[in-house]
Amino acid sequence: GNIIMKNYYLYLIRHGITEGNLDGKYIGQTDLALCPQGEKQIQQLVKAGVYPYVEKVYTSPLKRCVETAQIIYPDIQLSKVDEIAEMDFGQFEGKTQKELENLPGANIKPIPVSSTHFCTSAGSAIMLTPSASNTSPAPDFEEMERLPCFATGSPAAATTNADVVEILNV
């Protein structure tokens, strides 16, 4: 018989600005809330209609992500997903790039990268990302159980710490 492939859309939305972002710090697992400027920025983008309609919202449990999702999708119950929280930057956590310049290993050759095109409220840009496959296997049963948008095909949004705002066709 014919195999019918169903498309699923997952919108990745960058959280609003925090004081740590304004200070140029690597904040990773540091659980900072949005600063007033970050709240205002997200509210302006909501008014401008840049965020898509979704039926489900998944978010990192970090305050900045939860607050961003609540501003964008106030009438949708959030599902917090620990696995999409930012990584712990270890000794880099809470430090600026300037503070890291003199750490041992700071001049090690970088990982090979590929470029990704993305759009933000500030316009279109190119981001260099570690080289990796851009395809993923079909979700397994456990993923479909935990993230029902995979099973239903309903549009969903995830607020995360990703530096990219893009539509993924999974």
Phi, psi and chi 1 to 4 in degrees:
 res  aa     phi    psi   chi1   chi2   chi3   chi4
   1 GLY       -  172.5      -      -      -      -
   2 ASN   -79.1  139.8  -69.1  -19.2      -      -
   3 ILE   -96.6  125.2  -63.4  175.1      -      -
   4 ILE   -99.6  122.4  -62.1  174.9      -      -
   5 MET   -95.9  132.6  -63.2  -66.3  -70.0      -
   6 LYS  -109.2  136.9 -172.5  166.1 -173.9  167.4
   7 ASN   -91.8  143.0  -70.5  -31.4      -      -
   8 TYR  -124.3  141.4  -56.5   96.8      -      -
   9 TYR  -114.6  129.3  -64.7   94.9      -      -
  10 LEU  -127.6  118.8  178.7   65.4      -      -
  11 TYR   -97.3  123.4  -58.1   91.6      -      -
  12 LEU   -96.2  127.0  -62.8 -178.8      -      -
  13 ILE  -123.0  123.8  -60.1  170.8      -      -
  14 ARG   -70.7  139.2  169.5  119.7  169.1  113.1
  15 HIS   -65.7  161.7   63.9   77.4      -      -
  16 GLY   -71.8  174.4      -      -      -      -
  17 ILE   -73.4  143.0  -63.8  169.7      -      -
  18 THR  -116.5  168.9   67.3      -      -      -
  19 GLU   -59.6  -37.2  -71.7  -63.6  -29.1      -
  20 GLY   -61.7  -39.7      -      -      -      -
  21 ASN   -62.7  -45.1  -62.6  133.9      -      -
  22 LEU   -61.8  -33.2  -66.9  175.2      -      -
  23 ASP   -82.7   -5.1  -65.5  -20.9      -      -
  24 GLY    75.6   26.0      -      -      -      -
  25 LYS   -93.9  150.1  -66.2  179.9  178.1  179.8
  26 TYR   -81.1  108.8  -68.7   93.1      -      -
  27 ILE  -102.1  -17.9   55.8  172.8      -      -
  28 GLY    35.6 -114.8      -      -      -      -
  29 GLN   -79.7   -6.6  -75.8  -73.1  -54.4      -
  30 THR   -61.9  121.5  -57.1      -      -      -
  31 ASP   -88.5   75.9 -160.9    7.8      -      -
  32 LEU   -90.0  144.3  -61.4  179.3      -      -
  33 ALA   -82.2  166.9      -      -      -      -
  34 LEU   -64.1  145.1  -63.8  176.0      -      -
  35 CYS   -86.4  167.0   65.9      -      -      -
  36 PRO   -53.6  -39.3  -28.8   36.8      -      -
  37 GLN   -63.1  -38.5 -178.2 -179.4  -14.1      -
  38 GLY   -66.4  -42.8      -      -      -      -
  39 GLU   -61.3  -46.0  -71.0  179.6   21.0      -
  40 LYS   -62.5  -42.7 -176.8  177.4  178.8 -177.6
  41 GLN   -59.9  -46.5  176.0 -168.5   43.1      -
  42 ILE   -65.3  -41.9  -63.0  -61.6      -      -
  43 GLN   -60.8  -39.7  -70.0  165.5  -11.6      -
  44 GLN   -65.0  -39.9  -71.7  172.7  -24.6      -
  45 LEU   -68.1  -34.9  -68.2  170.6      -      -
  46 VAL   -62.9  -47.8  167.7      -      -      -
  47 LYS   -60.1  -34.3  -79.8 -174.6 -178.0  177.3
  48 ALA   -76.6   -9.3      -      -      -      -
  49 GLY    74.3   29.0      -      -      -      -
  50 VAL   -80.8  -16.4  -59.0      -      -      -
  51 TYR   -92.3  139.1  -61.7  108.3      -      -
  52 PRO   -77.5  160.7   30.7  -36.9      -      -
  53 TYR   -69.5  135.2  163.1   80.3      -      -
  54 VAL  -139.4  162.4  -60.7      -      -      -
  55 GLU  -106.4  -15.4  -65.4  175.4   10.4      -
  56 LYS  -144.8  144.0 -173.1   72.1  179.4  162.3
  57 VAL  -128.1  124.5  177.0      -      -      -
  58 TYR  -108.5  140.3  -58.7   97.2      -      -
  59 THR  -141.7  150.6 -176.9      -      -      -
  60 SER   -60.6  149.1  158.0      -      -      -
  61 PRO   -75.2   -5.8   25.7  -32.3      -      -
  62 LEU   -67.9  142.2  -63.0  174.3      -      -
  63 LYS   -50.6  -46.1  -69.9  176.0 -168.4  170.3
  64 ARG   -61.2  -33.3   57.2 -167.4 -179.7  -97.0
  65 CYS   -77.9  -43.7  -62.9      -      -      -
  66 VAL   -61.8  -45.8  171.1      -      -      -
  67 GLU   -62.4  -42.0  -68.7  170.9   -5.6      -
  68 THR   -59.9  -48.0  -62.6      -      -      -
  69 ALA   -62.5  -39.1      -      -      -      -
  70 GLN   -66.0  -35.0  -71.0  171.2  -28.9      -
  71 ILE   -70.3  -43.0  -67.2  169.2      -      -
  72 ILE   -74.7  -43.2  -60.3  169.5      -      -
  73 TYR  -125.3   67.7  -59.6  108.4      -      -
  74 PRO   -65.7  -22.1   25.5  -33.8      -      -
  75 ASP   -99.2    5.9  -61.1  -33.8      -      -
  76 ILE  -112.5  130.8  -61.5  177.3      -      -
  77 GLN   -67.9  132.1 -177.3  175.6  -12.3      -
  78 LEU   -86.1  143.0  -53.2  178.9      -      -
  79 SER  -111.3  116.0  -65.7      -      -      -
  80 LYS   -82.8  132.3  -64.7  177.7 -174.7  176.1
  81 VAL  -125.3  107.9 -179.4      -      -      -
  82 ASP   -56.6  -34.3  -68.5  -20.7      -      -
  83 GLU   -67.7  -12.8  -67.1   85.1   -3.6      -
  84 ILE  -104.6   11.5   62.2  174.1      -      -
  85 ALA   -71.6  155.8      -      -      -      -
  86 GLU   -62.5  152.9  179.9   62.8  -86.6      -
  87 MET   -73.2  160.1   64.4 -176.4  -81.2      -
  88 ASP   -84.1  123.2 -176.5  -16.9      -      -
  89 PHE   -83.9    6.7  -71.7  114.7      -      -
  90 GLY    56.6 -126.4      -      -      -      -
  91 GLN   -67.7  -13.6   65.9  176.4  -23.0      -
  92 PHE   -84.2  -18.1  -61.7  164.8      -      -
  93 GLU   -55.9  128.5 -171.1   79.1   19.8      -
  94 GLY    78.2    4.3      -      -      -      -
  95 LYS  -106.4  155.9  -67.1 -174.6  173.6   58.9
  96 THR   -90.7  167.5   64.4      -      -      -
  97 GLN   -60.4  -39.1 -171.3  170.9    6.3      -
  98 LYS   -60.5  -41.8 -177.9   77.1  172.8  160.5
  99 GLU   -67.3  -23.4  -68.1  171.1  -43.3      -
 100 LEU   -90.0  -12.0  -62.5  174.8      -      -
 101 GLU   -57.7  -32.2  -73.5  177.5   -0.2      -
 102 ASN   -99.3    7.1  -63.6  -39.0      -      -
 103 LEU   -72.0  148.3  -74.5  179.4      -      -
 104 PRO   -57.9  135.3  -20.0   28.8      -      -
 105 GLY    86.7    2.6      -      -      -      -
 106 ALA   -64.8  -22.2      -      -      -      -
 107 ASN  -105.1   20.8  -64.5  -42.7      -      -
 108 ILE   -68.2  144.5  -67.4  175.5      -      -
 109 LYS   -57.3  133.7 -173.6  175.9  177.1 -177.0
 110 PRO   -70.4  159.8   24.1  -30.5      -      -
 111 ILE   -66.9  142.4  -63.0  170.5      -      -
 112 PRO   -56.5  144.0  -19.2   28.1      -      -
 113 VAL  -126.1  161.8  -64.2      -      -      -
 114 SER  -126.1  164.1   61.1      -      -      -
 115 SER  -103.3  147.8   64.9      -      -      -
 116 THR  -126.3  132.3  -60.0      -      -      -
 117 HIS   -89.5  134.4 -177.7  -97.9      -      -
 118 PHE  -147.2  164.9   66.8   99.2      -      -
 119 CYS  -121.9  140.9  -63.2      -      -      -
 120 THR  -132.5  179.6   69.1      -      -      -
 121 SER   -62.3  -22.0   59.0      -      -      -
 122 ALA   -88.1   -4.3      -      -      -      -
 123 GLY   121.1 -171.0      -      -      -      -
 124 SER   -84.7  147.5 -176.2      -      -      -
 125 ALA  -155.3  169.3      -      -      -      -
 126 ILE  -114.6  135.0  -61.1  -67.5      -      -
 127 MET  -120.9  135.1  178.2  179.7   79.7      -
 128 LEU   -86.6  130.7  -64.2  178.9      -      -
 129 THR  -130.4  154.7   55.8      -      -      -
 130 PRO   -55.7  138.2  -24.3   33.3      -      -
 131 SER   -62.0  129.9  -64.1      -      -      -
 132 ALA  -162.7  164.8      -      -      -      -
 133 SER   -65.8  141.6  168.8      -      -      -
 134 ASN   -99.6   13.4   62.8   -2.2      -      -
 135 THR  -117.4  149.7   58.9      -      -      -
 136 SER  -124.5  150.3  -60.4      -      -      -
 137 PRO   -67.4  160.7   24.3  -31.8      -      -
 138 ALA   -57.9  146.2      -      -      -      -
 139 PRO   -63.0  142.2   18.3  -26.0      -      -
 140 ASP   -86.6  176.4   63.1   24.4      -      -
 141 PHE   -57.6  -42.6  179.2   76.0      -      -
 142 GLU   -62.3  -41.5 -176.4  178.2  -50.0      -
 143 GLU   -65.0  -40.5  -72.4  171.7  -40.1      -
 144 MET   -67.4  -32.5  -70.2 -166.3  -48.5      -
 145 GLU   -69.6  -42.3 -179.6  112.5  -24.7      -
 146 ARG   -77.9  -34.8 -164.3  168.6   51.6   79.6
 147 LEU  -121.4   82.7  -56.7  171.5      -      -
 148 PRO   -58.2  -19.3  -14.7   20.8      -      -
 149 CYS   -59.8  -27.5   65.8      -      -      -
 150 PHE   -67.7  -35.0  -74.3  130.0      -      -
 151 ALA   -82.1  -35.6      -      -      -      -
 152 THR   -93.2  -22.2   64.3      -      -      -
 153 GLY    78.5    7.8      -      -      -      -
 154 SER   -69.8  139.5  -57.1      -      -      -
 155 PRO   -60.0  141.3  -17.5   28.5      -      -
 156 ALA  -139.0  158.2      -      -      -      -
 157 ALA  -125.0  151.2      -      -      -      -
 158 ALA  -133.1  123.7      -      -      -      -
 159 THR   -93.8  130.5   55.0      -      -      -
 160 THR  -147.5 -173.8 -178.0      -      -      -
 161 ASN   -95.9    8.9  -65.9  -70.2      -      -
 162 ALA   -59.3  145.6      -      -      -      -
 163 ASP   -88.4   17.5 -128.8   -3.7      -      -
 164 VAL  -127.8  139.0  178.9      -      -      -
 165 VAL  -117.2  111.1  177.6      -      -      -
 166 GLU  -154.4  165.4   65.6  178.0  -41.0      -
 167 ILE   -97.4  125.9  -61.0  171.0      -      -
 168 LEU  -104.4  132.7  -63.8 -179.2      -      -
 169 ASN  -102.4   99.4 -172.5   -3.0      -      -
 170 VAL  -103.0      -  -66.3      -      -      -
